[in-house]
């Protein structure tokens, strides 16, 4: 099982700002199983959804 990246957000957001979490919450409210993960290599938060091999 792999994941599809919906959006990426820089990790340097102002203190108290969680744009990746807010974006993921909106996607979850629409029925998508969105999760936030950290990409250490690019220093960014990624909003991902599970992506099977059927495509």
C-alpha positions in Angstrom: 0.0 0.0 0.0 1.3 3.4 -0.9 0.1 7.0 -0.2 -1.0 9.8 -2.5 0.2 13.3 -1.6 -2.7 15.8 -1.7 -0.8 18.8 -0.5 2.6 19.9 1.0 3.2 22.6 3.6 6.6 24.0 4.7 7.5 23.1 8.2 8.4 26.7 9.1 4.9 27.9 9.8 4.4 30.5 12.5 4.0 29.2 16.0 0.4 28.1 16.7 -0.3 27.8 13.0 -1.1 24.2 11.8 -2.1 24.6 8.1 -1.4 20.9 7.2 -3.6 19.7 10.1 -6.3 22.1 9.1 -6.2 21.0 5.5 -6.3 17.4 6.5 -9.3 18.0 8.8 -11.2 19.6 5.9 -10.4 16.6 3.7 -11.6 14.2 6.5 -14.8 16.2 6.9 -15.4 15.5 3.1 -14.9 11.8 3.7 -11.2 11.3 2.7 -9.0 9.5 5.1 -6.3 12.2 5.1 -3.3 12.1 7.4 -0.4 14.4 8.0 3.2 13.1 7.8 6.5 14.8 8.0 9.0 14.6 5.1 12.3 15.1 6.8 14.2 15.3 3.6 12.3 18.3 2.3 11.4 19.7 5.7 7.7 19.7 4.9 4.4 18.4 6.2 2.6 16.2 3.7 -1.2 15.6 3.7 -1.6 12.0 2.3 -4.4 9.5 1.7 -3.9 5.7 1.2 -3.4 4.9 -2.4 -3.7 1.3 -3.6 -2.2 -0.2 -6.7 -5.5 -0.2 -8.7 -4.7 3.0 -10.7 
